[in-house]
Amino acid sequence: MIDWERVAELRSEIGADGFAEVVELFLDEVEAVVMALGQKPGKLENEMHFLKGSALNLGFRDFGAQCQKGEKLAASGQASDVNLAEILNCYGASKDRFMTRLEEFTTAA
């Protein structure tokens, strides 16, 4: 569900303080999009693209894969086939799992 190697790599690249800032920004921006997901006609492909990139950058592997699938469906004119409930559930589960280990990545070494 979470690519912990990616999480550790990002933390290594930007340090504990930078990582904490990235997580805060990720949660703020992603939560805003997630809360309104699918409510703007014609914007689902862009929303899925944004969420996919954000998710994969922070190691949310399964959520990123779900968003990629949704993006492809929306891009091919099948936006109504995107399972928003599944994507939202995956985000919630991913966020919960991520938060269980967040402290070990935001604490200075």
Contacts in CASP RR format, 6 or more apart in sequence:
PFRMAT RR
TARGET T0000
AUTHOR 0000-0000-0000
METHOD contacts of the structure
MODEL  1
MIDWERVAELRSEIGADGFAEVVELFLDEVEAVVMALGQKPGKLENEMHF
LKGSALNLGFRDFGAQCQKGEKLAASGQASDVNLAEILNCYGASKDRFMT
RLEEFTTAA
1 60 0 8 1.000
1 61 0 8 1.000
1 62 0 8 1.000
1 63 0 8 1.000
1 93 0 8 1.000
1 94 0 8 1.000
1 97 0 8 1.000
2 59 0 8 1.000
2 60 0 8 1.000
2 61 0 8 1.000
2 62 0 8 1.000
2 94 0 8 1.000
2 97 0 8 1.000
2 98 0 8 1.000
2 101 0 8 1.000
3 59 0 8 1.000
3 60 0 8 1.000
3 61 0 8 1.000
4 59 0 8 1.000
4 101 0 8 1.000
6 56 0 8 1.000
6 58 0 8 1.000
6 59 0 8 1.000
6 61 0 8 1.000
7 58 0 8 1.000
7 59 0 8 1.000
7 98 0 8 1.000
7 101 0 8 1.000
7 105 0 8 1.000
8 105 0 8 1.000
10 19 0 8 1.000
10 22 0 8 1.000
10 57 0 8 1.000
10 58 0 8 1.000
10 59 0 8 1.000
11 19 0 8 1.000
11 105 0 8 1.000
14 22 0 8 1.000
16 105 0 8 1.000
16 106 0 8 1.000
16 107 0 8 1.000
16 108 0 8 1.000
16 109 0 8 1.000
17 108 0 8 1.000
19 105 0 8 1.000
19 106 0 8 1.000
20 106 0 8 1.000
22 58 0 8 1.000
23 58 0 8 1.000
23 102 0 8 1.000
23 106 0 8 1.000
26 54 0 8 1.000
26 57 0 8 1.000
26 58 0 8 1.000
27 95 0 8 1.000
29 54 0 8 1.000
30 51 0 8 1.000
30 54 0 8 1.000
30 55 0 8 1.000
30 91 0 8 1.000
33 47 0 8 1.000
33 50 0 8 1.000
33 51 0 8 1.000
34 51 0 8 1.000
34 88 0 8 1.000
34 91 0 8 1.000
37 44 0 8 1.000
37 47 0 8 1.000
37 51 0 8 1.000
37 84 0 8 1.000
37 87 0 8 1.000
37 88 0 8 1.000
38 44 0 8 1.000
38 47 0 8 1.000
38 84 0 8 1.000
40 47 0 8 1.000
42 74 0 8 1.000
42 79 0 8 1.000
44 70 0 8 1.000
44 74 0 8 1.000
44 79 0 8 1.000
44 82 0 8 1.000
45 71 0 8 1.000
45 74 0 8 1.000
45 75 0 8 1.000
45 79 0 8 1.000
48 67 0 8 1.000
48 68 0 8 1.000
48 70 0 8 1.000
48 71 0 8 1.000
48 74 0 8 1.000
48 82 0 8 1.000
49 67 0 8 1.000
49 71 0 8 1.000
51 63 0 8 1.000
51 64 0 8 1.000
51 67 0 8 1.000
51 87 0 8 1.000
51 91 0 8 1.000
52 64 0 8 1.000
52 67 0 8 1.000
52 68 0 8 1.000
52 71 0 8 1.000
53 64 0 8 1.000
53 67 0 8 1.000
54 60 0 8 1.000
55 61 0 8 1.000
55 63 0 8 1.000
55 64 0 8 1.000
55 67 0 8 1.000
55 94 0 8 1.000
56 64 0 8 1.000
58 98 0 8 1.000
60 91 0 8 1.000
60 94 0 8 1.000
60 95 0 8 1.000
60 98 0 8 1.000
62 90 0 8 1.000
62 93 0 8 1.000
62 94 0 8 1.000
63 87 0 8 1.000
63 90 0 8 1.000
63 91 0 8 1.000
63 94 0 8 1.000
66 86 0 8 1.000
66 87 0 8 1.000
66 90 0 8 1.000
67 87 0 8 1.000
69 82 0 8 1.000
70 82 0 8 1.000
70 87 0 8 1.000
73 79 0 8 1.000
73 81 0 8 1.000
73 82 0 8 1.000
74 82 0 8 1.000
END
